[in-house]
Amino acid sequence: MGWGGTKNGALLKLAAVRFDAFITVDQNLPYQQNAMHLPLPVIVLAAKSNALADLLRVVSGLKNALAGLQAGLCLAVSG
């Protein structure tokens, strides 16, 4: 998308225009951004690692989180 190097706040604003949710593995993001001011829901995948096998373990939790989306929500999903 050409957004490489874009910082969190600006990245979230860009994403809000094109997407319904922002899914990340950056577990520091909730501490760097005020959830009440987020332009779209943020879901943090709290897996053991960023390896595909570990991320697949949180997919069912991710599906549940996506069902209850609302702006200003920052939710961690673990497996």
C-alpha positions as a Markdown table, in Angstrom:
| # | Residue | x | y | z |
|---|---|---|---|---|
| 1 | Met | 0.0 | 0.0 | 0.0 |
| 2 | Gly | 3.1 | 2.2 | 0.2 |
| 3 | Trp | 2.6 | 2.9 | 3.9 |
| 4 | Gly | 6.0 | 1.6 | 5.0 |
| 5 | Gly | 7.6 | 3.8 | 7.6 |
| 6 | Thr | 4.3 | 5.5 | 8.5 |
| 7 | Lys | 4.0 | 5.9 | 12.3 |
| 8 | Asn | 1.1 | 4.4 | 14.3 |
| 9 | Gly | -1.2 | 7.5 | 14.6 |
| 10 | Ala | -0.9 | 8.3 | 10.9 |
| 11 | Leu | -1.1 | 4.7 | 9.9 |
| 12 | Leu | -4.4 | 4.2 | 11.8 |
| 13 | Lys | -5.9 | 7.3 | 10.1 |
| 14 | Leu | -4.9 | 5.9 | 6.7 |
| 15 | Ala | -6.3 | 2.5 | 7.5 |
| 16 | Ala | -9.6 | 3.9 | 8.8 |
| 17 | Val | -10.4 | 5.2 | 5.3 |
| 18 | Arg | -10.0 | 1.8 | 3.6 |
| 19 | Phe | -10.6 | -0.9 | 6.3 |
| 20 | Asp | -13.1 | -1.8 | 9.0 |
| 21 | Ala | -10.5 | -2.9 | 11.6 |
| 22 | Phe | -6.7 | -2.7 | 12.2 |
| 23 | Ile | -5.2 | -6.1 | 13.1 |
| 24 | Thr | -1.6 | -6.1 | 14.4 |
| 25 | Val | 0.9 | -8.1 | 16.4 |
| 26 | Asp | 2.4 | -4.9 | 17.9 |
| 27 | Gln | 1.6 | -5.5 | 21.5 |
| 28 | Asn | 2.9 | -2.0 | 22.4 |
| 29 | Leu | 0.3 | -0.2 | 20.3 |
| 30 | Pro | -2.4 | 0.0 | 23.0 |
| 31 | Tyr | 0.1 | 1.8 | 25.2 |
| 32 | Gln | 1.1 | 4.2 | 22.4 |
| 33 | Gln | -2.4 | 5.2 | 21.3 |
| 34 | Asn | -5.5 | 6.4 | 23.2 |
| 35 | Ala | -8.2 | 3.8 | 22.4 |
| 36 | Met | -10.9 | 6.4 | 22.8 |
| 37 | His | -9.5 | 8.4 | 19.9 |
| 38 | Leu | -8.8 | 5.5 | 17.5 |
| 39 | Pro | -10.5 | 6.0 | 14.2 |
| 40 | Leu | -11.2 | 2.3 | 13.9 |
| 41 | Pro | -11.2 | -0.8 | 16.1 |
| 42 | Val | -7.7 | -2.3 | 16.8 |
| 43 | Ile | -7.2 | -6.0 | 17.4 |
| 44 | Val | -3.8 | -7.0 | 18.8 |
| 45 | Leu | -2.9 | -10.7 | 18.2 |
| 46 | Ala | -1.2 | -11.8 | 21.4 |
| 47 | Ala | 0.4 | -15.0 | 20.0 |
| 48 | Lys | 3.5 | -16.7 | 21.3 |
| 49 | Ser | 5.4 | -15.4 | 18.3 |
| 50 | Asn | 4.8 | -14.0 | 14.9 |
| 51 | Ala | 5.3 | -17.4 | 13.3 |
| 52 | Leu | 2.3 | -18.6 | 11.2 |
| 53 | Ala | 1.7 | -21.6 | 13.4 |
| 54 | Asp | 1.4 | -19.4 | 16.5 |
| 55 | Leu | -0.8 | -16.9 | 14.8 |
| 56 | Leu | -3.2 | -19.6 | 13.6 |
| 57 | Arg | -3.8 | -20.5 | 17.2 |
| 58 | Val | -5.5 | -17.1 | 17.8 |
| 59 | Val | -7.8 | -17.2 | 14.7 |
| 60 | Ser | -10.9 | -18.4 | 16.5 |
| 61 | Gly | -10.5 | -15.5 | 19.0 |
| 62 | Leu | -9.9 | -13.1 | 16.1 |
| 63 | Lys | -13.2 | -14.3 | 14.5 |
| 64 | Asn | -15.1 | -13.6 | 17.7 |
| 65 | Ala | -13.5 | -10.2 | 18.1 |
| 66 | Leu | -14.4 | -9.2 | 14.6 |
| 67 | Ala | -18.0 | -9.9 | 15.3 |
| 68 | Gly | -18.3 | -7.2 | 17.9 |
| 69 | Leu | -16.3 | -4.3 | 16.3 |
| 70 | Gln | -16.7 | -0.7 | 17.2 |
| 71 | Ala | -14.6 | 2.4 | 16.9 |
| 72 | Gly | -12.5 | 3.2 | 19.9 |
| 73 | Leu | -12.1 | -0.5 | 20.8 |
| 74 | Cys | -8.6 | -1.9 | 21.3 |
| 75 | Leu | -8.7 | -5.6 | 22.1 |
| 76 | Ala | -6.0 | -8.2 | 22.6 |
| 77 | Val | -6.8 | -11.7 | 21.3 |
| 78 | Ser | -4.8 | -14.7 | 22.5 |
| 79 | Gly | -5.0 | -18.4 | 21.8 |
